[in-house]
Amino acid sequence: MQVLKESVRQRIVTSARKEFQKKSFEKASMRAIASSAGMTVGNLYRYYKNKEDLFGSIIDPLFKALMNLKKEILLVEDDKISWLLNSLQELQKEYRIEWLILSAGSAGSKYEKALDNVYALLQSTIKEVLEENNKQGNLAAPVASAILHGLRTILQTEKKNSPEVIESFLQFMMSDMIERAVS
């Protein structure tokens, strides 16, 4: 029996990231991924049972981290909005390509609704803070939508400077929000 090599697995993942980012989950081809990785399709299937398995190996670390935010925010007592935005910012630094794939190319996979959970968490957190301070909770949905759309746009357009631009964007979007909410 032949031993699976980690260096080969890494070539596959690198090729798959590029393919999924360029074409999305639905349009990506295992044949193209194998070719880009310098191997046969048959050998690729020795490492990953199907395209969903390969996609999951790339997206799952980010997905799990996003789902952990739902648990962790329950432990945050003060300034939940800042905590959540800082957490999202850190995840986008660590998982830039995966975030892009998830947000723009996960249709047809089991992860296609993952960012809906992030949107719901962001919306509910903003709404909670607004309503606690007798402000319009119905502003939470468009603010959450604008934040997620803005983050995606930055990741798509700012390849080298995205961490700095994301930080500036979040500061701009949320500057003085707490002060405005409590005043």
VOBA-838382 format. One record per residue (C-alpha): residue in three letters; x, y, z; residue number from 0. Coordinates in pm, whole numbers, plus 50000, padded with zeros to 5 digits. Layout:
<rs>
{aa = ALA&u = X&v = Y&w = Z&i = NUM}
...
</rs>
This chain:
<rs>
{aa = MET&u = 50000&v = 50000&w = 50000&i = 0}
{aa = GLN&u = 50130&v = 50342&w = 49901&i = 1}
{aa = VAL&u = 50176&v = 50607&w = 50172&i = 2}
{aa = LEU&u = 49996&v = 50939&w = 50130&i = 3}
{aa = LYS&u = 50247&v = 51224&w = 50137&i = 4}
{aa = GLU&u = 50188&v = 51554&w = 50314&i = 5}
{aa = SER&u = 50377&v = 51747&w = 50045&i = 6}
{aa = VAL&u = 50140&v = 51609&w = 49782&i = 7}
{aa = ARG&u = 49840&v = 51694&w = 49998&i = 8}
{aa = GLN&u = 49970&v = 52052&w = 50028&i = 9}
{aa = ARG&u = 50009&v = 52080&w = 49648&i = 10}
{aa = ILE&u = 49650&v = 51963&w = 49610&i = 11}
{aa = VAL&u = 49520&v = 52215&w = 49865&i = 12}
{aa = THR&u = 49717&v = 52500&w = 49706&i = 13}
{aa = SER&u = 49579&v = 52412&w = 49363&i = 14}
{aa = ALA&u = 49227&v = 52368&w = 49499&i = 15}
{aa = ARG&u = 49232&v = 52706&w = 49676&i = 16}
{aa = LYS&u = 49320&v = 52874&w = 49347&i = 17}
{aa = GLU&u = 49057&v = 52679&w = 49154&i = 18}
{aa = PHE&u = 48779&v = 52740&w = 49408&i = 19}
{aa = GLN&u = 48866&v = 53108&w = 49437&i = 20}
{aa = LYS&u = 48874&v = 53152&w = 49061&i = 21}
{aa = LYS&u = 48573&v = 52940&w = 48965&i = 22}
{aa = SER&u = 48366&v = 52865&w = 49282&i = 23}
{aa = PHE&u = 48276&v = 52528&w = 49427&i = 24}
{aa = GLU&u = 48014&v = 52447&w = 49162&i = 25}
{aa = LYS&u = 48234&v = 52528&w = 48864&i = 26}
{aa = ALA&u = 48564&v = 52397&w = 48998&i = 27}
{aa = SER&u = 48693&v = 52080&w = 48840&i = 28}
{aa = MET&u = 48877&v = 51799&w = 49012&i = 29}
{aa = ARG&u = 49053&v = 51741&w = 48680&i = 30}
{aa = ALA&u = 49182&v = 52101&w = 48674&i = 31}
{aa = ILE&u = 49290&v = 52077&w = 49038&i = 32}
{aa = ALA&u = 49478&v = 51753&w = 48970&i = 33}
{aa = SER&u = 49644&v = 51898&w = 48662&i = 34}
{aa = SER&u = 49750&v = 52210&w = 48850&i = 35}
{aa = ALA&u = 49889&v = 51993&w = 49131&i = 36}
{aa = GLY&u = 50087&v = 51789&w = 48877&i = 37}
{aa = MET&u = 49907&v = 51460&w = 48931&i = 38}
{aa = THR&u = 49641&v = 51235&w = 48785&i = 39}
{aa = VAL&u = 49278&v = 51261&w = 48885&i = 40}
{aa = GLY&u = 49296&v = 50904&w = 49014&i = 41}
{aa = ASN&u = 49578&v = 50995&w = 49249&i = 42}
{aa = LEU&u = 49386&v = 51304&w = 49368&i = 43}
{aa = TYR&u = 49096&v = 51077&w = 49468&i = 44}
{aa = ARG&u = 49332&v = 50877&w = 49687&i = 45}
{aa = TYR&u = 49371&v = 51193&w = 49898&i = 46}
{aa = TYR&u = 49014&v = 51327&w = 49885&i = 47}
{aa = LYS&u = 48704&v = 51116&w = 49823&i = 48}
{aa = ASN&u = 48525&v = 51390&w = 49626&i = 49}
{aa = LYS&u = 48512&v = 51763&w = 49558&i = 50}
{aa = GLU&u = 48302&v = 51830&w = 49871&i = 51}
{aa = ASP&u = 48565&v = 51655&w = 50085&i = 52}
{aa = LEU&u = 48844&v = 51864&w = 49932&i = 53}
{aa = PHE&u = 48642&v = 52185&w = 49964&i = 54}
{aa = GLY&u = 48568&v = 52102&w = 50326&i = 55}
{aa = SER&u = 48934&v = 52049&w = 50406&i = 56}
{aa = ILE&u = 48995&v = 52407&w = 50296&i = 57}
{aa = ILE&u = 48685&v = 52579&w = 50438&i = 58}
{aa = ASP&u = 48625&v = 52382&w = 50758&i = 59}
{aa = PRO&u = 48888&v = 52556&w = 50977&i = 60}
{aa = LEU&u = 48730&v = 52896&w = 50903&i = 61}
{aa = PHE&u = 48380&v = 52755&w = 50936&i = 62}
{aa = LYS&u = 48456&v = 52608&w = 51280&i = 63}
{aa = ALA&u = 48614&v = 52935&w = 51393&i = 64}
{aa = LEU&u = 48305&v = 53127&w = 51279&i = 65}
{aa = MET&u = 48074&v = 52887&w = 51461&i = 66}
{aa = ASN&u = 48285&v = 52924&w = 51777&i = 67}
{aa = LEU&u = 48214&v = 53298&w = 51772&i = 68}
{aa = LYS&u = 47850&v = 53217&w = 51852&i = 69}
{aa = LYS&u = 47958&v = 53039&w = 52170&i = 70}
{aa = GLU&u = 48233&v = 53279&w = 52269&i = 71}
{aa = ILE&u = 48024&v = 53595&w = 52241&i = 72}
{aa = LEU&u = 47797&v = 53464&w = 52515&i = 73}
{aa = LEU&u = 48091&v = 53503&w = 52754&i = 74}
{aa = VAL&u = 48160&v = 53864&w = 52653&i = 75}
{aa = GLU&u = 48013&v = 54110&w = 52901&i = 76}
{aa = ASP&u = 48109&v = 54452&w = 52765&i = 77}
{aa = ASP&u = 48129&v = 54596&w = 52414&i = 78}
{aa = LYS&u = 48017&v = 54286&w = 52227&i = 79}
{aa = ILE&u = 48019&v = 54471&w = 51897&i = 80}
{aa = SER&u = 48386&v = 54561&w = 51919&i = 81}
{aa = TRP&u = 48473&v = 54210&w = 52033&i = 82}
{aa = LEU&u = 48283&v = 54056&w = 51742&i = 83}
{aa = LEU&u = 48429&v = 54292&w = 51482&i = 84}
{aa = ASN&u = 48781&v = 54237&w = 51615&i = 85}
{aa = SER&u = 48725&v = 53861&w = 51600&i = 86}
{aa = LEU&u = 48601&v = 53881&w = 51241&i = 87}
{aa = GLN&u = 48898&v = 54099&w = 51151&i = 88}
{aa = GLU&u = 49140&v = 53844&w = 51296&i = 89}
{aa = LEU&u = 48970&v = 53561&w = 51110&i = 90}
{aa = GLN&u = 48996&v = 53752&w = 50785&i = 91}
{aa = LYS&u = 49367&v = 53804&w = 50840&i = 92}
{aa = GLU&u = 49421&v = 53435&w = 50909&i = 93}
{aa = TYR&u = 49183&v = 53296&w = 50647&i = 94}
{aa = ARG&u = 49174&v = 53557&w = 50369&i = 95}
{aa = ILE&u = 49146&v = 53316&w = 50075&i = 96}
{aa = GLU&u = 48910&v = 53083&w = 50259&i = 97}
{aa = TRP&u = 48686&v = 53380&w = 50349&i = 98}
{aa = LEU&u = 48674&v = 53485&w = 49984&i = 99}
{aa = ILE&u = 48589&v = 53133&w = 49874&i = 100}
{aa = LEU&u = 48323&v = 53102&w = 50141&i = 101}
{aa = SER&u = 48163&v = 53436&w = 50062&i = 102}
{aa = ALA&u = 48176&v = 53421&w = 49684&i = 103}
{aa = GLY&u = 48212&v = 53061&w = 49583&i = 104}
{aa = SER&u = 48049&v = 52817&w = 49823&i = 105}
{aa = ALA&u = 47712&v = 52779&w = 49648&i = 106}
{aa = GLY&u = 47630&v = 52412&w = 49600&i = 107}
{aa = SER&u = 47838&v = 52303&w = 49898&i = 108}
{aa = LYS&u = 47728&v = 52232&w = 50252&i = 109}
{aa = TYR&u = 47890&v = 52564&w = 50348&i = 110}
{aa = GLU&u = 47680&v = 52787&w = 50123&i = 111}
{aa = LYS&u = 47476&v = 52929&w = 50416&i = 112}
{aa = ALA&u = 47769&v = 52970&w = 50657&i = 113}
{aa = LEU&u = 47791&v = 53346&w = 50624&i = 114}
{aa = ASP&u = 47418&v = 53372&w = 50692&i = 115}
{aa = ASN&u = 47505&v = 53261&w = 51045&i = 116}
{aa = VAL&u = 47773&v = 53531&w = 51071&i = 117}
{aa = TYR&u = 47526&v = 53791&w = 50942&i = 118}
{aa = ALA&u = 47264&v = 53677&w = 51196&i = 119}
{aa = LEU&u = 47516&v = 53695&w = 51480&i = 120}
{aa = LEU&u = 47636&v = 54039&w = 51377&i = 121}
{aa = GLN&u = 47280&v = 54164&w = 51331&i = 122}
{aa = SER&u = 47157&v = 54030&w = 51664&i = 123}
{aa = THR&u = 47459&v = 54174&w = 51847&i = 124}
{aa = ILE&u = 47411&v = 54519&w = 51696&i = 125}
{aa = LYS&u = 47036&v = 54504&w = 51757&i = 126}
{aa = GLU&u = 47088&v = 54405&w = 52120&i = 127}
{aa = VAL&u = 47317&v = 54700&w = 52184&i = 128}
{aa = LEU&u = 47084&v = 54943&w = 52008&i = 129}
{aa = GLU&u = 46772&v = 54823&w = 52188&i = 130}
{aa = GLU&u = 46946&v = 54819&w = 52527&i = 131}
{aa = ASN&u = 47001&v = 55190&w = 52471&i = 132}
{aa = ASN&u = 46653&v = 55268&w = 52339&i = 133}
{aa = LYS&u = 46769&v = 55312&w = 51979&i = 134}
{aa = GLN&u = 46620&v = 55177&w = 51658&i = 135}
{aa = GLY&u = 46693&v = 54805&w = 51651&i = 136}
{aa = ASN&u = 46574&v = 54787&w = 51291&i = 137}
{aa = LEU&u = 46898&v = 54958&w = 51188&i = 138}
{aa = ALA&u = 47090&v = 54642&w = 51281&i = 139}
{aa = ALA&u = 47007&v = 54451&w = 50961&i = 140}
{aa = PRO&u = 47135&v = 54710&w = 50712&i = 141}
{aa = VAL&u = 47441&v = 54786&w = 50926&i = 142}
{aa = ALA&u = 47530&v = 54414&w = 50950&i = 143}
{aa = SER&u = 47476&v = 54373&w = 50576&i = 144}
{aa = ALA&u = 47694&v = 54674&w = 50497&i = 145}
{aa = ILE&u = 47972&v = 54543&w = 50719&i = 146}
{aa = LEU&u = 47979&v = 54195&w = 50562&i = 147}
{aa = HIS&u = 47953&v = 54331&w = 50208&i = 148}
{aa = GLY&u = 48230&v = 54582&w = 50281&i = 149}
{aa = LEU&u = 48458&v = 54313&w = 50422&i = 150}
{aa = ARG&u = 48406&v = 54095&w = 50115&i = 151}
{aa = THR&u = 48474&v = 54386&w = 49881&i = 152}
{aa = ILE&u = 48797&v = 54471&w = 50062&i = 153}
{aa = LEU&u = 48917&v = 54111&w = 50049&i = 154}
{aa = GLN&u = 48844&v = 54096&w = 49676&i = 155}
{aa = THR&u = 49012&v = 54424&w = 49586&i = 156}
{aa = GLU&u = 49290&v = 54476&w = 49839&i = 157}
{aa = LYS&u = 49525&v = 54182&w = 49809&i = 158}
{aa = LYS&u = 49826&v = 54321&w = 49994&i = 159}
{aa = ASN&u = 49672&v = 54582&w = 50221&i = 160}
{aa = SER&u = 49350&v = 54407&w = 50319&i = 161}
{aa = PRO&u = 49426&v = 54379&w = 50696&i = 162}
{aa = GLU&u = 49494&v = 54752&w = 50724&i = 163}
{aa = VAL&u = 49200&v = 54849&w = 50503&i = 164}
{aa = ILE&u = 48966&v = 54618&w = 50697&i = 165}
{aa = GLU&u = 49078&v = 54775&w = 51023&i = 166}
{aa = SER&u = 49015&v = 55125&w = 50886&i = 167}
{aa = PHE&u = 48680&v = 55020&w = 50742&i = 168}
{aa = LEU&u = 48560&v = 54871&w = 51069&i = 169}
{aa = GLN&u = 48674&v = 55174&w = 51262&i = 170}
{aa = PHE&u = 48490&v = 55396&w = 51016&i = 171}
{aa = MET&u = 48172&v = 55186&w = 51025&i = 172}
{aa = MET&u = 48164&v = 55150&w = 51398&i = 173}
{aa = SER&u = 48328&v = 55471&w = 51514&i = 174}
{aa = ASP&u = 48145&v = 55604&w = 51810&i = 175}
{aa = MET&u = 47860&v = 55354&w = 51762&i = 176}
{aa = ILE&u = 47855&v = 55270&w = 52128&i = 177}
{aa = GLU&u = 47865&v = 55639&w = 52219&i = 178}
{aa = ARG&u = 47584&v = 55713&w = 51972&i = 179}
{aa = ALA&u = 47384&v = 55420&w = 52105&i = 180}
{aa = VAL&u = 47408&v = 55528&w = 52465&i = 181}
{aa = SER&u = 47362&v = 55902&w = 52410&i = 182}
</rs>
